[in-house]
């Protein structure tokens, strides 16, 4: 009894506690700050006077097997309809901004064109000009072929390069736009384009130029005028400006001159010209426009001893003058306003075919 009472008393005095173990929680460590390296661009000191070392080339002569020349017959009509002279192997050349008067990039075998606008002074101030004054300026130019005569007029800083001389009838304002004139200066009439370059023919050739032009165009080879033409209306006959422009300096001796229409004018036929095989010749072309309405120029080539198909007038369908095969884009620009069977753009001689 005594023991039971003591046990009960002890149970009342002792407190039993049960402790539950807490679950362990994962605490991530604090981020460690690492020093960052600042990257510097490498600098290389280059001496301004340093020049690259000249490279040496080993040149060997390779004997090429001679192949017989294959003469293909000239196709007079299929080329124009198909629209290309290069076929499936045509090279895609970058001409830059391409126009009928040329492109902003040279491909090497082209004529370089410079533009003057006679309606503006050298500083770009508008100064209207009469037709008689325009003719006097050109008559003076054709005596010397010195472009300094145009020095007091505005010259466009942009050059154009062309491998052909064909601009079918269109608005005369096309020229100032093509040469990058500003909107307030891009008006037609009283402008000049002067082309210069070199031509050559691999086998040698005797030929003459045919011109269809509105208003005027002249060509000189090795400082000799070989053709010069002004607008001659097919309806009215010989215009009044033709004799004033050229007749005292050059006149065609061909019976075919002023007989057939090319472009919007009766064609002027030039003198016969002979190019020796592989010899380069200087070529100069000057084109000008008087009125502010329409303008055109087409330069074709007649090779001596070659027979050409006839057009509806009974005149020859001549190939155009060119210094390379024309691309599809160039052909599209020409064909846009060109009359059918007037000239051929895919056959004929190339005057710089190296």
Buried (B, 14 or more C-beta within 10 A) or exposed (E): EEEEEEEEEEEEEEEEEEEEEEEEEEEEEEEEEEEEEEEEEEEEEEEEEEEEEEEEEEEEEEEEEEEEEEEEEBEBBEBBEEEBBBEEEEEEEEBEEBBBBBBBBBBEBBBBBBBBBBBBEEEEEEEEBEEEEBBEBBBEBBEEBEBEBBEEBBBBEBBBBBBBBBBBBBEBBBBBBBBBBEEEBBBBBBBBBBBBBEBBBBEEBEBBBBBBBBBBBBBBBEEEBBBBBBBBBEEEEEBEBBEBBBEEEBEBEBEBBBEBBBBBBBBBBBBBBEBEEEEBBEBBBBBBBBBBEBBBBBBBBBBEEBEBEEBEBEBBBBBBBBBBBBBEEBBEBBBEBBBEBBBBBBBBBBBBBE
